[in-house]
């Protein structure tokens, strides 16, 4: 059980118990993922100060060391399928930083995308001001605005909340947007499903060359808002949930990434 010890930094939790709490809340057993979800690199047994961020890059780890964190929780962790098992270069430096400083690393990928309250997709919906109606697919929600908005209005909402420029294609699309589908991160392959479902617009993080042709030929608005930017709010919200419910000292660190 979590120790009910309060210091100037917050409560203390065992690292394995923290993993259990996160695994349970995010329902990791329901997902077949591309990387392990949960505690990926074991550090010290007691966790009090936590850093959250989108990706476990070296810059984030350096911040964790500087802030004397006990744990780092990210959306993009390590040990992806088909990744080389060799530990050298960049991978060695990252793991060395964690292990030499006794820092725990937790990673949550698809379970964090899909969580109905904390996840990336629901957080993007809130940033856009869209109401969630249902799912076209597991990671492809659809919804609507209370009143139709113009493509320019949606661009303005996204640019204000995500703090970056938005790529938009609406060559043969409706003048106004009432219905939409979205998938944070690299979800551009969902565009045909979204178009076939009949929405006015599709929003994701990345764009491929063929995505623009699909948008033009299937007659819907397409918005690419950045992989990193669209997945910033899920991990941030997860950290806030931990702080509010378990009293841990949690800090979100945003490492800028234009992709």
C-alpha positions in Angstrom: 0.0 0.0 0.0 1.1 3.6 -0.5 2.8 5.1 2.4 0.8 7.9 3.9 3.9 10.0 4.4 3.7 13.7 3.4 6.8 15.8 2.9 7.4 19.1 1.3 7.4 17.2 -2.0 4.3 15.0 -1.6 3.4 11.5 -0.8 5.6 8.4 -1.4 4.5 5.4 -3.3 6.3 2.1 -4.1 7.4 1.9 -7.7 5.6 -1.4 -8.3 2.4 -0.1 -6.7 2.6 2.9 -8.9 2.8 0.6 -11.9 -0.2 -1.3 -10.7 -2.2 1.9 -10.3 -1.4 3.1 -13.8 -1.8 -0.3 -15.4 -5.3 -0.7 -13.8 -6.5 2.8 -14.7 -5.3 2.6 -18.3 -6.5 -1.0 -18.7 -3.4 -2.1 -20.5 -4.5 -5.7 -20.8 -7.1 -4.6 -23.4 -4.4 -3.5 -25.9 -2.0 -5.3 -28.3 0.7 -2.6 -28.5 3.9 -1.9 -30.3 5.9 -1.5 -27.1 5.5 -2.7 -23.5 3.2 -0.7 -21.3 4.1 -0.2 -17.7 7.4 -0.1 -15.8 10.0 -0.3 -18.6 13.2 0.5 -16.6 13.3 -0.2 -12.9 14.8 2.4 -10.6 14.6 3.1 -6.8 11.7 1.5 -5.0 10.2 4.7 -3.6 8.6 7.3 -5.9 7.8 10.8 -4.7 8.8 13.2 -7.4 7.6 12.4 -10.9 8.3 14.0 -14.3 5.9 13.5 -17.2 6.5 14.1 -20.9 5.6 13.0 -24.3 8.8 11.1 -25.2 11.6 9.6 -23.1 14.2 11.6 -25.1 17.6 12.5 -23.6 16.5 16.1 -22.9 13.6 14.9 -20.8 15.8 12.5 -18.9 18.3 15.3 -18.2 15.5 17.4 -16.8 14.5 14.5 -14.6 18.1 14.2 -13.2 18.2 18.0 -12.7 14.9 18.0 -10.7 16.0 14.9 -8.8 13.0 12.9 -10.0 12.3 9.3 -8.8 10.3 8.4 -11.9 9.5 9.5 -15.5 6.2 8.7 -17.1 5.9 9.1 -20.9 3.7 8.3 -23.9 6.6 7.2 -26.1 8.9 4.9 -24.1 11.4 2.3 -25.2 11.7 -1.3 -26.6 9.5 -1.0 -29.6 8.7 -4.0 -31.8 11.3 -4.6 -34.5 13.7 -2.3 -32.7 17.3 -3.4 -32.6 18.1 -5.1 -29.2 21.7 -3.8 -29.3 22.4 -1.2 -26.5 24.8 1.3 -27.9 25.0 5.0 -28.9 21.8 7.0 -28.2 20.0 4.0 -26.5 23.0 3.4 -24.2 23.2 7.0 -23.2 19.5 7.1 -22.3 19.5 3.9 -20.4 22.7 4.9 -18.6 21.1 8.1 -17.5 18.1 6.2 -16.0 20.1 3.4 -14.4 23.0 5.5 -13.0 20.5 7.9 -11.4 18.1 5.1 -10.2 15.1 6.6 -12.0 12.1 4.5 -12.9 10.7 4.8 -16.5 7.1 4.1 -17.2 5.6 4.1 -20.7 2.0 4.0 -21.8 1.2 4.1 -25.6 -2.1 3.0 -27.0 -3.8 2.7 -23.6 -3.1 6.4 -23.1 -4.4 7.3 -26.5 -7.7 5.6 -25.9 -8.5 6.4 -22.2 -12.0 7.9 -22.2 -11.2 10.6 -19.6 -7.4 11.1 -19.5 -6.4 10.0 -23.0 -4.9 11.9 -25.9 -8.0 11.6 -28.1 -10.4 12.9 -25.5 -8.0 15.7 -24.6 -7.7 16.8 -28.3 -11.5 16.8 -28.5 -11.6 19.2 -25.6 -9.0 21.5 -27.1 -11.1 21.6 -30.3 -14.4 22.2 -28.4 -15.9 19.0 -30.0 -18.4 16.7 -28.4 -17.6 13.0 -28.6 -20.4 10.9 -30.0 -18.8 7.5 -30.4 -16.0 5.5 -32.1 -15.5 4.6 -35.8 -12.6 2.4 -34.6 -10.8 1.8 -31.3 -8.5 4.7 -31.8 -10.7 6.7 -34.1 -13.4 8.7 -32.2 -16.0 10.8 -34.0 -18.0 13.8 -32.8 -19.6 17.1 -33.6 -19.6 20.8 -32.8 -22.7 22.3 -31.2 -22.8 24.7 -34.1 -21.0 24.4 -37.5 -17.7 26.2 -37.7 -15.5 27.3 -40.6 -12.2 25.6 -41.3 -10.5 28.8 -40.4 -12.2 28.7 -36.9 -10.9 25.2 -36.3 -7.4 26.1 -37.4 -7.5 29.0 -35.0 -8.6 26.8 -32.1 -5.9 24.2 -32.9 -3.1 26.8 -33.3 -4.1 28.5 -30.0 -4.2 25.3 -27.9 -1.4 23.4 -29.6 0.9 26.4 -30.1 1.9 25.5 -33.7 1.0 26.0 -37.3 -1.6 23.6 -38.7 -1.5 22.0 -42.2 -5.0 22.1 -43.8 -6.4 20.7 -47.0 -10.0 21.4 -47.9 -10.0 21.7 -51.7 -13.2 19.8 -52.3 -14.7 19.8 -48.8 -17.8 21.5 -47.3 -17.7 25.2 -46.5 -18.5 24.5 -42.8 -17.6 21.7 -40.4 -20.2 20.1 -38.1 -19.0 16.5 -37.8 -15.4 15.3 -37.5 -13.2 12.3 -36.6 -9.7 12.5 -35.1 -6.7 10.4 -34.0 -3.8 11.9 -32.2 -0.2 11.2 -33.3 0.5 9.3 -36.5 -3.1 8.5 -37.4 -3.2 9.7 -41.0 -4.0 6.1 -42.2 -7.4 6.4 -40.7 -8.5 9.1 -43.2 -10.3 6.8 -45.5 -12.3 5.3 -42.7 -13.2 8.7 -41.5 -14.3 9.8 -45.0 -16.3 6.6 -45.6 -18.1 7.2 -42.2 -19.2 10.6 -43.6 -17.6 13.2 -41.4 -16.8 16.7 -42.7 -13.3 16.8 -41.3 -10.5 14.6 -40.0 -7.8 15.8 -37.6 -4.5 13.9 -36.8 -0.9 14.7 -36.0 1.0 13.6 -39.1 0.5 13.7 -42.9 1.7 11.4 -45.6 2.0 12.2 -49.3 -1.1 10.2 -50.2 -3.2 11.8 -47.4 -3.8 15.0 -49.4 -5.0 13.1 -52.4 -7.4 11.1 -50.3 -8.8 14.3 -48.7 -9.3 15.9 -52.1 -10.8 12.9 -53.7 -13.1 11.9 -50.8 -14.2 15.5 -50.1 -13.4 16.1 -46.5 -11.2 18.6 -44.6 -7.9 17.3 -43.4 -5.8 18.9 -40.6 -2.3 17.8 -39.6 -1.6 19.3 -36.2 1.6 17.7 -35.2 2.4 14.3 -33.6 4.0 15.7 -30.5 1.5 18.6 -30.2 -1.6 16.4 -30.4 -0.2 14.0 -27.8 0.9 16.5 -25.3 -2.2 16.7 -23.2 -2.9 13.1 -22.5 0.4 12.5 -20.5 0.0 15.9 -18.9 -3.5 15.0 -17.7 -2.4 11.6 -16.5 0.2 13.3 -14.3 -2.4 15.7 -12.9 -4.6 12.7 -12.1 -1.8 11.1 -10.2 -1.1 14.2 -8.2 -4.7 14.8 -7.4 -5.5 11.2 -6.4 -2.3 10.0 -4.9 -0.5 13.1 -3.7 2.6 12.6 -5.7 4.7 15.6 -6.7 4.3 15.7 -10.5 5.8 18.1 -13.1 5.0 18.1 -16.8 8.0 18.9 -19.0 7.4 19.8 -22.6 10.4 19.2 -24.8 9.6 21.2 -28.0 9.3 19.1 -31.1 7.9 20.5 -34.4 7.1 17.1 -35.8 
